[in-house]
Amino acid sequence: MTPENDLSLSGLISYGCSCREFFYQMWFTDHHPDMCSIHPTERWLEQAACLLMHDYNSTTAAINSSDYVLKNYSLQAIADYIVDEREKGLGPDLKILIPPILNDILNISKTREEGAWARGTLFFVDPNRLSQISFITKIQKHERPVIGNAKHIRKLLLAVENSDRKLVSDGLTVIGITDSEIPAYAVSADFRGDHGFLMLGNKKIASFFDGGFHSTTREAKMVELEELLLDSDIGAEKTTSIFQLISHLVHSASTRRHGCTLVVDLNDIPTPLSGHVLDPPLSLSDPKNLGLADSLLKIDGAVHITPDLCLHGFGCLLDGESITWENMARGARYNSALRFSAHHARIIVVVVSSDRPVSIIYNGVEINAFSHWRPVYQYTPEPMELKKYLNGVIL
């Protein structure tokens, strides 16, 4: 199998190859902006291409048997990428088996201790590199817990949660606790409650939640908001600053699992809003004030922000006349934002739901909404088919 050159198409991840019996094939999938890494997906596409050639040419395997394999290949695709990267950096003589480690990480993430999900960091390092780690303490050899004992490891994570301390494993048992940096090419699991991140060194590979691995970073990218700000006349420097500020506030609300509304007012003279108006406005370029803004997001109502990074008010009510394209399934926060933005120019409203979706609303339209349009399809039945259908209706 000879790999083909990547087509480098915008918004797509691709993998192509060819061989003597199979002239050419190219696989594509979407490159979402919130992916931790595209490399496991590339491994998945590579495996798909390989299995397709096998099914096409094999005389012993059943045709389409690859379908079942690919549906269950996500964990192995991640393992393949980790093994390849570690061999590039450390050489082929490695002692850690990656697939069992990934299964153990998932089992730990699904295990609660007194009703609480796991928090803290656990990383895996090769036995011959343990001497390079500065341990706070080690566990005696005959008492080291096996990494496959998810309940025991979940209890040990209590010793490192909400701190710089980390559990160290050689892939089989937990060796001890350290507060030093994670070595390059060490596989680590950062448990963050109901989710976590799988990392190789300091690079995110995937996230894990609901008992499986996923490619999402679990952070809203808000590409549409960035495009709106770039198209405005507030200047490149202000665009960067306000986008970073909004991204921070959205991520803060998503992490704390509460909804909020942010009004980004691009007008030279800020639009008056009913609510708690601050006098003078609060500068959010100060880290202390930014922490206060994170807390104000929890209060019912919107926060009012301008491109000079000033908070003009909180607990603001967004009123407006009814519009025909409201969506009653989305609740009061969303529909009030639609109404308000439809009747106020140069205002962007960012609505964060408690279950993590983020809506960017401008001129009364959610610009990052999923399109439910389907092509119109007209089917004219044959006379006999129409007769059968009418008979069925009559019966």
C-alpha positions, 0 to 999 in steps of 0.5 A: 500500500503506497500512501498518496499525497494529502489533498490539503482541502480546507475543512477536511481531513483526508487519507489516500493510498494505492496498490497494484490491485486497487488503483486509487482511493481517497477518504475524507471526513470533516475537520471540525474546529474543536478537535484536540488532534486530527492524527487519530482520525488520520489513523482511522482513515488509514485503517479504513483504506487498508480494510477496503483493499483487503475486502476487495481483494481477499478470497477468504474474508467476507465482503464488508466485514470491515464495517464492524471493525471500523465501528470499534476502531476508535480506541485502537486508532488513538493507540496507533498514533501514540505508539508511532509518536513514542517510537519516533521520540524514544525509539522502538524499545518501549515496555508500555502497552498502550491499548490496555492503558487506554481501557484502564483510563476509561474504567477509572473515569467511569468510577465514582468515589462517594458519588464524585467523579475522578479529578487529578492527573495520572501519567504513565512512563517507561520503567527505564525512565523512572529514575528521571522523575523526582518523587515526593514519595513512593509506594512499597513494591509489594503494595503498589496497586495494579493499574487495572484496579479502577476502584483503588486507583480512583481512591488514590486520585484523591491525593492529587486532585486540585493540586500540582501533584500527579500519580506516576505509573509504569503501565502496570502499577502506581509507583508513587506521587510527584510534583515535577513536570510530565516528561515528554512522550509520557501518556497522561490522563487529566481527570476533570470530573465528568470528563477528562483529556488524554495527552502525550507530553503536553499535547492533547490527543483526545477527550474522554467522557460517557465511557469513550474517547472523543475528538472534541476539546469541549470548548466553544470555538465561536468562529462566527463571532470572530468573523463578525468582529473582524468584519466590524470597524473596531480595529484588529487590536480591539477585535483580538482583545474582545474575542479573547475576553468573550471566549474566556467568559463563555468557557468559564460558564460552560465549565461551571455548567450554568447558562448566561447571556453576553451582549457585545455592544459595538456602538460608539455610544453604548446602548442603554439597558435596563438592569444593574448599570455600573458607574463607572464601568468595570475594566475587565483588563484587570484580572481581579475584575475578570474574576468578578465578571465570572461570578456576575455571569451566574446572576439572571440577566445579561452582562453588557460589554463593549470593545474597550473591555469594559463591563457596563452592567449585569442582570440586564433585561433584553426586551423587544417586539415579537418576531416570527422566527422565534423558537419556543423550544429554546427558552426565554434566554434564547428568544429574548436575545433574538428579539433584542438583537433584531431591533438593535444594530451593531450588537452581538448576543452570545447565549450560553446554555447550561448543557454547553451549546453556544449561540451567536446571534446578530440582527435577530438571526442565530448565525451558527445555527445548524441548517435543517434545509433538505432538497425538495423531492417530488415523487410521482407514483405509477398508477398501480402504486397509487391504486395500492396506496389508496386501497391501503388508506381506504382499508 
